[in-house]
Structures are given as C-alpha cells and as structure tokens.
Amino acid sequence: VQLAESGGGLVLPGGSLRLSCVASGSIFSINAMGWYRQGPGTQRELVARITSGGSIDYADFAKGRFTISRDNAKNTVALQMNSLKPEDTAVYFCRATITTTGRATLGTWGQGTQVTVSS
C-alpha cells in the first residue's frame, strides 16, 4: 500500500496551491485520510483530515483558508490551500488509515511534498 502526493511548490504570499494524494496497492477500504505538515525545526502537525463518511476536522490555522476533499472511488484526497502565508512553509504529508485486502489495518504516510511560501 502506498500514498503518493503531488502539487507542492513555491508560491507567493497570498497565493494558492492544491495538493493531491492517491492511495494504491492492495486496498480493501480506506477510513480516514488527511494532511499533516512539518516545518523547519517543528513537530509534524495535523492540517486537516476527512473520514470515509465525510466528517472533517481542521487545525485552527487551516480554518477558512484550506479545504480538504476526497474521492472515495478514486482513493484520493486533496487539499486546496488559499491565502497562503510564509508560516505555511513546510513539508506536507498525506496520511491514510487503510484496510488491506488481507484485512490488515495500516497507518500509511506519503513521502511528503514541499510547500514554500515566499516572495
């Protein structure tokens, strides 16, 4: 089972980016999917997560600026980030709780994608 992120990059303050993550492999079902981030010298922190039923949690810093969505049929989760600030600069990681076809439940991380907000 693997997660692959895309969509990071360099953006000006006030700009937008859309991150995408797709899960692949021997997947039976996916429960929660989410995004975390880790800035320089900081601990990894939750950005947003969404359950298979559509329940969503956002970190306070993400509320009103970021929107998480998922496509259960395609095993994808996306994060639309607007009004980006320099303090949003971090490596963004996709995470999913996946039940495999062998009925093992795994907490899986993607490799991360760099988001840099700078003028």
Kinemage of the C-alpha trace (Angstrom):
@kinemage 1
@onewidth
@group {chain A} dominant
@subgroup {mainchain}
@vectorlist {calphas} color= white
{ca val a 1} P 0.000 0.000 0.000
{ca gln a 2} L 1.408 3.383 -0.960
{ca leu a 3} L 0.478 7.031 -0.878
{ca ala a 4} L 1.797 9.425 -3.494
{ca glu a 5} L 1.500 13.190 -3.092
{ca ser a 6} L 1.780 15.873 -5.726
{ca gly a 7} L 1.177 19.583 -6.100
{ca gly a 8} L 3.730 21.228 -3.844
{ca gly a 9} L 5.922 24.084 -4.936
{ca leu a 10} L 6.892 27.706 -4.476
{ca val a 11} L 4.123 30.285 -4.196
{ca leu a 12} L 3.894 33.949 -3.318
{ca pro a 13} L 2.224 35.038 -0.081
{ca gly a 14} L -1.496 35.232 -0.669
{ca gly a 15} L -1.325 32.620 -3.387
{ca ser a 16} L -2.910 29.198 -3.675
{ca leu a 17} L -1.796 25.611 -4.106
{ca arg a 18} L -3.659 22.361 -4.447
{ca leu a 19} L -2.121 19.182 -3.064
{ca ser a 20} L -3.273 15.764 -4.181
{ca cys a 21} L -2.668 12.290 -2.797
{ca val a 22} L -3.577 8.936 -4.270
{ca ala a 23} L -3.527 5.609 -2.474
{ca ser a 24} L -2.588 2.469 -4.366
{ca gly a 25} L -1.950 -1.184 -3.698
{ca ser a 26} L -3.973 -3.971 -2.122
{ca ile a 27} L -6.703 -1.769 -0.680
{ca phe a 28} L -9.921 -3.118 0.747
{ca ser a 29} L -11.094 0.134 2.278
{ca ile a 30} L -9.815 3.479 3.473
{ca asn a 31} L -11.044 5.083 6.660
{ca ala a 32} L -9.583 8.475 7.476
{ca met a 33} L -7.402 10.381 5.036
{ca gly a 34} L -5.632 13.545 5.936
{ca trp a 35} L -2.831 16.014 5.605
{ca tyr a 36} L -0.113 16.818 8.100
{ca arg a 37} L 2.801 19.205 7.853
{ca gln a 38} L 6.223 19.640 9.359
{ca gly a 39} L 8.029 22.936 9.198
{ca pro a 40} L 11.715 23.506 9.846
{ca gly a 41} L 12.531 22.603 13.422
{ca thr a 42} L 8.939 21.788 14.308
{ca gln a 43} L 6.941 18.677 15.033
{ca arg a 44} L 4.589 17.194 12.500
{ca glu a 45} L 1.096 18.581 12.987
{ca leu a 46} L -2.370 17.898 11.680
{ca val a 47} L -3.645 20.182 8.944
{ca ala a 48} L -6.951 18.513 8.092
{ca arg a 49} L -8.486 15.065 7.920
{ca ile a 50} L -11.631 13.551 6.485
{ca thr a 51} L -13.316 10.232 7.178
{ca ser a 52} L -14.843 7.955 4.593
{ca gly a 53} L -18.228 9.312 5.646
{ca gly a 54} L -17.163 12.893 5.048
{ca ser a 55} L -16.588 14.134 8.600
{ca ile a 56} L -13.869 16.779 8.573
{ca asp a 57} L -11.514 18.245 11.142
{ca tyr a 58} L -9.293 21.254 10.521
{ca ala a 59} L -6.452 22.695 12.537
{ca asp a 60} L -7.238 26.204 13.706
{ca phe a 61} L -4.682 27.701 11.323
{ca ala a 62} L -6.349 25.956 8.379
{ca lys a 63} L -9.922 27.017 9.049
{ca gly a 64} L -11.225 29.419 6.439
{ca arg a 65} L -8.175 29.060 4.193
{ca phe a 66} L -7.770 25.352 3.472
{ca thr a 67} L -10.319 22.876 2.146
{ca ile a 68} L -9.917 19.108 2.263
{ca ser a 69} L -11.843 16.806 -0.043
{ca arg a 70} L -11.724 13.174 -1.094
{ca asp a 71} L -12.931 10.910 -3.855
{ca asn a 72} L -13.634 7.503 -2.359
{ca ala a 73} L -13.990 5.871 -5.762
{ca lys a 74} L -10.511 7.030 -6.806
{ca asn a 75} L -8.829 6.644 -3.387
{ca thr a 76} L -7.695 10.247 -3.485
{ca val a 77} L -7.612 13.138 -1.072
{ca ala a 78} L -6.888 16.750 -1.947
{ca leu a 79} L -6.046 19.878 -0.002
{ca gln a 80} L -6.868 23.258 -1.520
{ca met a 81} L -4.804 25.927 0.189
{ca asn a 82} L -5.678 29.585 -0.295
{ca ser a 83} L -4.338 32.819 1.186
{ca leu a 84} L -1.029 31.132 1.898
{ca lys a 85} L 1.349 32.702 4.395
{ca pro a 86} L 5.095 32.302 4.852
{ca glu a 87} L 4.404 30.365 8.045
{ca asp a 88} L 2.634 27.725 5.953
{ca thr a 89} L 6.030 26.747 4.564
{ca ala a 90} L 6.533 23.081 5.410
{ca val a 91} L 6.693 19.580 4.051
{ca tyr a 92} L 3.127 18.362 3.690
{ca phe a 93} L 2.421 14.672 4.228
{ca cys a 94} L -0.578 12.644 3.232
{ca arg a 95} L -1.767 10.035 5.708
{ca ala a 96} L -4.402 7.343 5.431
{ca thr a 97} L -5.730 4.533 7.564
{ca ile a 98} L -6.098 1.658 5.138
{ca thr a 99} L -7.516 -1.818 5.481
{ca thr a 100} L -5.780 -4.117 3.041
{ca thr a 101} L -7.293 -6.968 1.115
{ca gly a 102} L -5.620 -9.173 3.704
{ca arg a 103} L -7.662 -7.321 6.354
{ca ala a 104} L -4.659 -5.705 7.985
{ca thr a 105} L -5.184 -2.103 9.054
{ca leu a 106} L -2.261 0.178 8.347
{ca gly a 107} L -1.497 3.791 9.112
{ca thr a 108} L 0.355 4.873 5.996
{ca trp a 109} L 2.323 8.019 5.216
{ca gly a 110} L 3.267 9.524 1.897
{ca gln a 111} L 6.782 10.712 1.177
{ca gly a 112} L 5.877 14.375 1.581
{ca thr a 113} L 5.759 17.341 -0.748
{ca gln a 114} L 7.456 20.664 -0.108
{ca val a 115} L 5.370 23.826 0.067
{ca thr a 116} L 7.306 27.089 0.199
{ca val a 117} L 5.549 30.423 0.592
{ca ser a 118} L 7.934 33.254 -0.098
{ca ser a 119} L 8.281 36.477 -2.022
